[in-house]
Every structure is written in structure tokens, then in C-alpha cells.
Amino acid sequence: MIHPGPRADQRVQARRATLVPIKGILPAGVSVMQAVGDLFAAHGCRGGMLWLDGVTCDPMRYVLPALSTDGLHAAWYSETYAPDGPWVIESATASVGQKNGEPFLHCHGIWTNDRTRDMGHLLPFDSILTAQAQVSGLGAADTWFESLPDSETAFTLFTPVNGDRGRSVLARLLPGEDVITAIEALAAEHGILHANLHAVGSIDHIRFTDGRRVDCLATELHFTGATLADGSADIPIEVVDITGEIHRGTLTRGHNPVGVTVELIIETKGQKA
């Protein structure tokens, strides 16, 4: 994947953070963005991650990864999918932060109806909750993801900002960095040997430990039960390619370069929600 702008010198951007559990009920009748923003505000947090498993939306709006046609970006998004609802979110991770002084989120996940299972990039302002839902996650009051212009990729991307104290880490992995080795190096730099790993992002041409491949430039993924043990990362993911095919597997070391971005929380063991 070749990006249009100058390559940033710093390939991993990170801030230490103190994480607190986020738990609550998202109310029916409002957008996912409104409900999540209100929940984080109620906990005094400006950023973190939230799991949206069990949330029901109607309408449900989302996009798939796509090849770029604008002559600038290395990858882009499909047209908006607007299927008839309701749809239940089976498994989804949302990075939560700020954009232009307001709450914002970036969510990848799997959703189902009676007949179909799809995966993609949720459009949180356009997807409306049809029933209240209990959710949980992790939040930070003094460290968060800020949506900022990125000259290397020409995207506006979540970047960890503010704070820099605590036992855990909020980070962004930049394009081309191998996901496993970058996470292990970052954890070692911060003296972390054991952690839960949470992330939303993309990988360019995915390789799994069982030999399977996702030979696609543009993907959307999230971690599912990833951990760091004795400094070694084990990273299962769910991912969708540009055709809409869903893949599950565990990343192999040294062969999974970040596509556009990976937003990451290294949650030091003992700080699980």
C-alpha cells in the first residue's frame, strides 16, 4: 500500500493512560454516536474503547473497505449499505475519542439479521438504536483519541493525545508496521509484559497462523480476545475484505503490515472492565 504523503518518522504514536471500566445502558431511539458519547461523558471519559455486542439498530448503515478511485488515497470506502432492519450487532469494537471538540467513534464489527451476516465500518450518526442495550468498555479521562489530519495517508485519523500517565497505553500504529512486532516492541518500551489488546484498523494482505491469506489491499478489522503474555502477542481478529467476505484467524508474526491505521489499547492486566 503506497500512501501519497511524506512518511512520518515516528511509526508508533503512543500515550500512557489510566483506564476505568465503562458500563451502562445505551437508550433506544437515538443514534449510536449520541448514545456512546453520552455514556462516556457520564463516566467523565473522553476516549477509550467500547464493545457494542448485542446492540440492535434500525436503520443500520455501514460501508465496506474499497479500492481508491480518487488518485490520492491508497484505499477508500464503498458506497453506503442501507439494508432493511433491524440488525443485531454480533461483535463490534468502537474506538471512542473526539473530533472538532465533540465525541466521535470509529467502529468495525459484524451484524446479523434473520438471513444474513455482514461486516463493515459502522456509520454511527446514521445507525439508530431500536432497543436499549447493556454495553461495556474502557475509558480514560485524561488521554484520548483525537481525529486529526494525517499528511502521510491524506486521511483524518484517530491519534492518541494528552495525558501520558498510567499503567496502560493508547496508541496508533502507522502504515507498514508489522502489527505483532510493533505491539510487542511498544509494550516492552513501557515495561508491560501481560495485557489485553484491543484494536480497530486495517492490514494490507493478511496472513494467518494456519496458512490462510486475505489477499486484499483494503480491509476493516478488529481484535477479538487478543492478549500479551510474557511480552508475546497472540492476536485473533475478525476482518472483512472489499468483496464483503468475512474472515477469522490469528495473525502470524512479521507478515501483517498496517494498511492505513491501527488504533490500539494495551490494557495492562488488572484493568479489565
C-alpha positions in Angstrom: 0.0 0.0 0.0 1.6 3.3 -1.1 0.3 6.4 0.6 0.5 9.9 -1.0 2.2 11.9 1.7 5.7 12.1 3.3 6.5 9.1 5.6 6.3 10.1 9.2 9.5 9.5 11.2 7.6 8.2 14.3 5.9 4.9 13.3 4.1 4.3 16.5 2.3 7.1 18.3 1.5 6.4 21.9 0.4 7.9 25.2 0.2 6.2 28.6 -3.3 6.2 30.1 -5.3 5.3 33.2 -8.2 3.2 32.2 -11.5 2.9 34.0 -14.4 0.5 33.3 -17.2 1.8 31.2 -20.6 0.1 31.8 -24.1 1.3 31.1 -27.2 1.1 29.0 -27.5 2.7 25.6 -31.1 4.0 25.2 -33.4 3.3 22.3 -34.3 6.0 19.8 -31.0 7.8 19.4 -28.0 7.3 17.2 -25.1 5.1 18.2 -22.9 8.2 18.3 -25.2 10.1 20.6 -25.7 7.1 23.0 -21.9 6.3 23.2 -20.9 10.0 23.6 -23.4 10.4 26.4 -22.2 7.2 28.1 -18.6 8.3 28.1 -19.5 11.7 29.3 -21.4 10.2 32.2 -18.2 8.4 33.2 -16.1 11.5 32.9 -14.1 10.0 30.0 -13.1 11.5 26.6 -11.7 8.4 25.0 -11.3 4.6 25.1 -13.0 1.6 23.5 -16.4 0.2 23.7 -17.8 -3.2 22.7 -21.2 -2.9 21.0 -22.1 -6.6 21.1 -25.9 -7.1 21.4 -26.9 -3.6 20.2 -29.8 -3.6 17.7 -30.1 -0.9 15.1 -32.8 0.1 12.6 -31.7 1.7 10.4 -28.3 0.1 10.2 -25.8 2.0 8.0 -22.3 0.9 7.1 -19.6 0.8 4.5 -17.1 -1.8 3.3 -13.4 -1.2 2.5 -12.8 -0.4 -1.1 -10.1 0.4 -3.6 -9.5 4.1 -4.1 -10.6 5.8 -7.3 -9.6 9.4 -6.5 -6.0 9.2 -7.5 -4.9 10.2 -4.0 -5.8 7.8 -1.2 -4.3 4.3 -1.1 -7.7 2.9 -0.2 -11.2 4.2 0.4 -14.8 3.2 1.3 -17.7 1.6 -0.6 -21.0 3.3 -1.1 -23.2 3.2 2.0 -25.0 0.0 2.7 -28.6 0.6 3.8 -30.2 -2.8 4.4 -33.7 -3.2 5.8 -33.6 -3.6 9.6 -33.5 -4.4 12.3 -29.9 -5.7 12.6 -28.2 -7.0 15.7 -24.6 -6.3 16.3 -22.9 -9.7 17.0 -19.4 -8.4 17.7 -18.0 -4.9 17.3 -15.3 -2.7 18.7 -15.5 1.1 18.7 -12.6 3.4 19.3 -14.0 6.4 21.1 -12.5 9.9 21.1 -13.0 13.5 19.9 -13.4 15.3 16.7 -13.7 19.1 16.5 -14.5 19.2 20.2 -17.3 16.7 20.0 -17.4 12.9 20.7 -16.6 10.7 17.8 -16.1 7.0 17.2 -14.6 4.5 14.7 -16.3 1.1 14.8 -15.7 -2.2 12.9 -17.9 -5.2 13.5 -20.2 -8.0 12.5 -24.0 -7.6 12.4 -26.8 -10.0 11.6 -30.5 -10.2 10.7 -32.6 -13.4 10.2 -30.9 -14.3 7.0 -27.5 -12.6 6.6 -24.3 -11.9 8.5 -22.3 -8.8 7.3 -19.3 -6.9 8.5 -18.0 -3.4 7.9 -17.3 0.1 9.2 -20.4 1.3 11.1 -21.7 4.8 10.4 -22.6 5.9 13.9 -24.5 9.0 13.2 -26.8 7.2 10.8 -27.4 4.0 12.7 -30.2 4.2 15.3 -30.8 2.1 18.4 -34.2 0.4 18.4 -33.9 -1.2 21.8 -31.8 -0.3 24.9 -28.6 -2.3 25.3 -26.2 -3.1 28.0 -22.6 -2.4 26.9 -19.1 -2.3 28.4 -15.7 -1.0 27.6 -12.7 1.0 28.8 -12.4 4.8 29.2 -9.8 7.4 30.0 -10.4 10.9 31.3 -7.0 12.5 30.5 -5.9 10.6 27.4 -8.0 10.0 24.3 -8.0 9.6 20.5 -8.3 12.9 18.6 -9.4 12.9 15.0 -6.5 14.8 13.2 -5.4 15.3 9.6 -2.6 12.8 8.7 -0.3 14.0 5.9 1.1 10.6 5.1 -2.2 8.9 4.3 -4.3 12.0 3.5 -7.0 10.7 5.9 -8.2 12.2 9.1 -7.3 9.6 11.7 -7.6 8.9 15.4 -4.3 9.8 17.1 -3.6 9.4 20.9 -3.3 12.8 22.6 -2.9 14.4 26.0 -2.1 12.8 29.3 0.8 10.4 29.4 0.5 8.8 32.8 -1.0 5.5 33.8 -0.4 1.7 33.6 -1.9 1.2 30.1 -1.3 2.7 26.6 -3.4 4.2 23.9 -1.6 4.0 20.5 -1.7 4.3 16.8 0.3 2.0 14.6 1.3 3.7 11.3 1.2 2.1 7.8 3.6 -0.7 7.0 4.4 -1.6 10.6 4.0 -5.3 11.4 1.2 -5.5 13.8 2.6 -8.1 16.2 6.2 -6.9 16.4 5.1 -3.3 16.7 2.8 -4.1 19.6 5.4 -6.2 21.4 8.1 -3.5 21.0 5.7 -0.8 22.3 4.7 -3.0 25.3 8.4 -3.7 26.0 9.2 0.1 25.8 6.6 0.7 28.5 7.6 -2.3 30.7 4.4 -4.2 30.0 4.6 -8.0 29.9 0.9 -9.0 30.3 -2.1 -7.2 28.8 -5.3 -7.4 27.0 -5.1 -5.9 23.5 -7.9 -4.1 21.8 -7.8 -2.5 18.3 -9.7 -1.3 15.3 -7.9 -0.8 12.0 -6.7 -2.3 8.7 -4.0 -4.6 7.5 -2.6 -4.9 4.0 -2.8 -8.5 2.7 -3.4 -10.5 5.9 -1.6 -13.7 6.8 -3.0 -16.1 9.5 -1.0 -18.7 11.5 -2.8 -21.6 9.8 -1.5 -20.5 6.4 -4.7 -18.8 5.2 -4.4 -15.5 3.4 -6.6 -12.5 2.8 -5.1 -11.2 -0.4 -6.7 -7.8 -0.3 -5.2 -4.3 -0.2 -8.1 -2.8 1.8 -9.6 -4.4 4.9 -11.5 -3.5 8.0 -10.8 -5.4 11.2 -11.0 -5.6 15.0 -9.2 -7.7 17.5 -11.1 -10.4 19.3 -9.6 -11.7 22.6 -6.1 -10.6 21.8 -3.5 -10.8 24.6 0.1 -10.2 25.5 1.7 -12.9 27.7 5.3 -12.7 28.8 5.8 -10.0 26.2 4.5 -12.2 23.3 1.3 -11.1 21.5 -1.4 -13.5 20.4 -3.9 -11.7 18.1 -7.1 -13.2 16.8 -9.1 -10.9 14.5 -12.3 -10.6 12.6 -11.9 -8.9 9.2 -13.9 -8.1 6.0 -12.4 -7.6 2.6 -13.6 -5.5 -0.4 -16.0 -8.2 -1.5 -17.8 -8.4 1.8 -16.3 -11.8 2.7 -15.7 -12.2 6.5 -12.5 -13.9 7.7 -11.4 -15.0 11.2 -8.0 -16.1 12.3 -4.9 -15.4 14.3 -2.2 -13.1 12.9 1.2 -14.5 12.0 4.3 -12.7 13.1 6.2 -10.5 10.7 3.7 -10.6 7.8 0.9 -8.3 8.6 1.7 -4.7 7.8 -0.7 -1.9 8.9 -2.7 -0.7 5.9 -3.9 2.8 6.9 -4.0 2.7 10.7 -4.5 0.6 13.7 -5.9 2.2 16.9 -4.8 0.2 19.8 -5.3 0.0 23.6 -2.8 -2.1 25.6 -4.8 -2.7 28.7 -2.3 -3.8 31.4 -3.7 -6.9 33.2 -5.7 -5.8 36.2 -7.6 -3.0 34.4 -10.2 -5.1 32.6 -13.7 -3.7 32.6 
